Amino acid sequence: NEIEMLAQLKHAIEAHPDALEPKLMLARFYVYSNAPGNIPALFASLSELQQKSPDVLYLLAMAQIAERQYDKALHNLEQLVLLEPDTAEVHHLLATAAAGAGDLQKARAEFKRAQELDENFVPTLVSLPMMAGADGDAPLFDHYMNRLIAIAPNAPDALRLQAIAAQRDGESGRAIELSRQVLAIAP
């Protein structure tokens, strides 16, 4: 039960206020329970060394992106990329923060780096066609969309992208049907 887990994590933090792991576990709980705004206060009392932990930087950046604090997220992710330069997820988050901050050139470069590191990383395969679509590059949109479909054909994001492409191509009926499929899977 989530309420019990939350109580246990808070108790562990009270019992061991200097321990990092219970705070990381609670931060992950906040991320997955859609309450990332609680993370900065949770991490405020960390030591300087703990604040440089890759897990702390990652979770804090996730919270900052969710709260649309893109400049703060960029700062943390640029530190994190120095610690974990070969992690697709880190580059993906950095691209997401850059896009949110309006630096589309950096976003494109980081999405491409994430793809180079893991060509099957689904979040990046969702983001790349969206960037191509924003640029008006339909062939590139279709290329990335087809790569996503090859990996996860029934994923809601793959169906959403197909609906966007169908609408773009004047296939309204197909776009509506694909949108219905998305709603059936992920209401």
N, C-alpha and C positions, 0 to 999 in steps of 0.2 A: 504494500500500500504506500502511495506517495507521501501521505501525511506522516506516517511512521518513519519513512526513510529520511524525510526532511528533519524531523525531530532528532533522529539519531545522529545525523550529520552535524546539526547545530550543537548537540550535546558533545560530540567529539571535538568540535572546535573550541567549545568552552573549557573542556577538560585539558586540551593540549593547544593553547593559543598560539604557540610558536611553530606548530607542525604545519607543513605545507599541504600534505596529501588530503586531509579532510576538507580543506578550503578548495582544492582542485576538484574534489568529488562534488562538493556543493555547487561550484561554478558550472560543472558539466550538467548537473541537475537543473540549474537555472537555464542553461542553453536549451536543453531538450524539453523543458516545461514552458518554454516561450516567455521567460522572465529574465533575459540577459541584462536588463537594466540594473539588476542587483549585484552584478559582478564587480564593478569598480569599487563600491563601498566594501565589499568582501575582501578585496585585494589591497585596500588602502593601508592596512596595518602590516603588510609584508615587509620583511627586511629588504635592503637594497639588493642583496644577492638573490633572494627569492623572486624579486620583481624581474630579474633577468632570465628566469627559467623559461625555456621554450614553451612549456605548457601554460604558464601564466601569460606570456606574450600572446600566444595563440587565442586563449579564451578571452582575454581582455580585448583583443582586436575583433573577435567575433561579436562581443557585446557592443563595441564601438560602432561596428558596421550596422548592427541592428538598430542602434540609436541614431544612426546617420551622422556620427562623429568621424567622418572619413579622414580628416587630417590627423587626428589622434591615432586612428587605426593604421594609417600609412606609417606613422612614426614607429609604432610597435612592430608592424610587419617587416619594415626595412631592417630592424634589429634582428627579427626572427630569421629572415632570409640569410643573414650572415651566419647564423648558427645552423640552419638547415637549408643549404642552398640547392639541394637536389630533391626537394619534396614538392611534388605537383600541387598538393593541397595548399601549401604555403604560398606558392606563386599564384594560384587561383584566387586565394583570399586577397593577396596584394593587388591583383588585377581588379577585383571587385571593389576594393577601397579606392583605387585610382579612378575607376569609372565613376564611382559616387562623387569623388572630389572634382570630376570634370576633366581629368587628365586622360583623355581617350587614347593618346599615343602610348602612354605608359601601360594602360589597361590592355591594349592589343598586344604589346610586347610581352607582358606577363602572362596573358592567356596562352600565347604561342609557346612561351617557355614551359608553362605547365603541361601543354600538350606534348612538347618534346620529351619531357620527363616521363609522362605516362599517357600514351596516345589513346588509352581507353578510359581515362578519368572522366566519368559521366558529367559532373558539374561543369567542367570546361567544355565538353562537347555540347552542352546546353548553351553556354555563354557565347561560344564562337559564332554560331549562326545568328544569334541576336545582334552581335556586333556587326556582322556582315550585312544583316538586314537594315540596321541603322545607317550603314554606309551606302545602302541602295545596291549592294552587290548580290543580286539574286543567284548567280551561279555559285558563288562561294557559300551563300546561305544553304543552298541545296546540297553542296558537297559535305558540309559539316553536319547537316541534318541527316543525310544518308549514312554517315559514319555512326551517328548516334543510333539510328534505327537498326543498323547492323548489330550493334552491341546490346541494345535494350529496346526491341521493337514495340513492346507494349507498355513502356514506361510513360507515365503521364506527360512528362516533358517532351518525349519523342512525338506523342500524339498531338500535343499543343503546337509544336513546330510544324507538323504536317498540316494542321488546321490553318496556321498562318500562311503556309505556302499555297494551300488550296484556295484560300480567300484571295491571295495575291494574284493567282492564276485565273481568277474568275469562276472558280468551282465552288459556289456558295453552298450547294447541297452537301458536297463532300466535307466542307469546312464545318457545317453544322453537325453532321454525323460524327466527325472526329471530336468535336467539342463535347458532344453527348457522351462519347466513350470516356473522355477525360473526366467528366463529372461523375460517371458511374464508378470510376476507379478511385478518384481523389476529389470527393465533393467539397 
